[in-house]
């Protein structure tokens, strides 16, 4: 008998243009699914540092490196989807998704990260794209 695949996580999606997308988990269980099953090893993973919030993935076209602007946009989304939403600035940690793991017997939404960097972000969502011109 085949093992049942994990359920699909629920998440918010943000389009950053040129094939770049950001995904933010909607609950602790969704965060686990997003980070450990949905994420590709080369996705960038973001989370507000030491503050409850969504796990956030930045995914782009295969083989293309994320620009500093896209990294900051994803960090701003991670800050927005955290308890620091009302703050002017929020420290956000990020790493490759391959560096995210789940220790045994820890609650949903808690993970361990390695080889991470941190940056300061202003909590914000990306501006919606302009309507198509006729």
C-alpha distance (Angstrom), angle and dihedral (degrees) to the residues before:
residue distance angle dihedral
X1 . . .
X2 3.80 . .
X3 3.80 118.9 .
X4 3.77 114.5 -109.0
X5 3.81 111.2 -107.8
X6 3.80 115.2 -119.8
X7 3.80 115.1 -93.5
X8 3.79 117.1 -95.3
X9 3.81 112.0 -97.4
X10 3.79 121.4 -117.5
X11 3.80 111.4 -125.1
X12 3.77 146.5 155.1
X13 3.81 115.1 -111.0
X14 3.80 126.1 -149.4
X15 3.80 123.5 -171.0
X16 3.81 113.5 -142.2
X17 3.81 93.7 -179.5
X18 3.80 133.2 -111.7
X19 3.81 92.4 60.4
X20 3.83 95.9 -52.6
X21 3.80 118.9 131.2
X22 3.79 136.1 177.4
X23 3.81 122.7 -149.5
X24 3.84 122.4 -164.4
X25 3.81 122.3 -170.0
X26 3.81 118.9 -122.2
X27 3.83 99.3 -150.1
X28 3.81 141.4 9.4
X29 3.82 91.2 -93.9
X30 3.82 90.4 46.9
X31 3.81 89.1 49.9
X32 3.82 90.3 56.1
X33 3.81 92.3 47.7
X34 3.80 92.2 45.4
X35 3.82 94.9 47.9
X36 3.80 100.4 38.1
X37 3.82 105.9 31.1
X38 3.82 110.4 16.1
X39 3.82 98.4 41.4
X40 3.77 120.4 92.8
X41 3.83 114.3 -135.2
X42 3.82 90.2 -113.4
X43 3.83 96.1 49.8
X44 3.78 114.9 108.4
X45 3.81 112.8 -119.0
X46 3.85 122.0 -150.9
X47 3.80 135.9 -172.3
X48 3.79 134.9 165.6
X49 3.80 105.3 -101.8
X50 3.83 114.9 -104.6
X51 3.83 91.7 -17.6
X52 3.82 128.4 104.4
X53 3.79 112.0 -104.3
X54 3.77 148.9 116.2
X55 3.75 124.7 -52.2
X56 3.80 105.6 -121.4
X57 3.82 129.9 -158.6
X58 3.80 128.0 -161.2
X59 3.80 111.9 -156.6
X60 3.77 127.5 179.1
X61 3.78 140.9 165.9
X62 3.80 113.4 -48.1
X63 3.80 112.9 -87.0
X64 3.81 94.5 10.5
X65 3.82 118.7 120.4
X66 3.80 119.0 -134.6
X67 3.78 115.9 -108.9
X68 3.80 121.1 -126.2
X69 3.82 87.9 -109.6
X70 3.82 92.5 55.7
X71 3.80 91.6 46.1
X72 3.81 89.5 52.8
X73 3.83 91.1 46.4
X74 3.83 91.1 52.9
X75 3.82 90.7 46.3
X76 3.82 89.9 51.6
X77 3.82 89.2 52.5
X78 3.83 90.8 49.5
X79 3.81 89.3 50.9
X80 3.83 90.8 47.9
X81 3.82 91.7 52.0
X82 3.82 92.1 53.0
X83 3.80 139.2 76.2
X84 3.84 86.1 -94.5
X85 3.82 93.3 68.9
X86 3.83 92.5 116.1
X87 3.82 93.9 47.7
X88 3.80 122.3 100.7
X89 3.81 91.4 -132.5
X90 3.77 135.3 14.9
X91 3.79 131.3 -169.8
X92 3.82 109.2 -123.8
X93 3.80 125.2 -168.8
X94 3.80 120.4 -150.7
X95 3.79 138.9 178.9
X96 3.77 141.5 151.2
X97 3.80 110.8 -65.7
X98 3.82 88.8 -120.8
X99 3.83 86.5 69.0
X100 3.82 93.7 59.9
X101 3.80 117.9 95.1
X102 3.78 138.7 164.8
X103 3.79 118.5 -128.1
X104 3.81 115.5 -140.7
X105 3.80 118.5 -88.3
X106 3.81 98.2 9.4
X107 3.82 122.0 134.8
X108 3.79 122.2 -93.9
X109 3.79 112.7 -79.2
X110 3.80 95.8 27.0
X111 3.79 116.4 114.3
X112 3.78 139.7 158.9
X113 3.79 121.9 -122.4
X114 3.79 131.7 -163.2
X115 3.80 134.6 -172.1
X116 3.80 90.9 26.3
X117 3.78 134.4 156.8
X118 3.79 128.8 -154.7
X119 3.77 134.1 -143.7
X120 3.79 138.6 173.8
X121 3.79 115.2 -108.2
X122 3.78 136.3 -175.7
X123 3.83 107.2 -129.8
X124 3.80 105.7 -112.8
X125 3.77 145.0 131.6
X126 3.81 121.2 -126.5
X127 3.78 117.4 -96.4
X128 3.80 112.2 -100.5
X129 3.79 114.2 -102.5
X130 3.81 116.0 -98.7
X131 3.81 115.9 -98.6
X132 3.80 115.5 -95.4
X133 3.78 115.4 -93.0
X134 3.77 119.0 -122.6
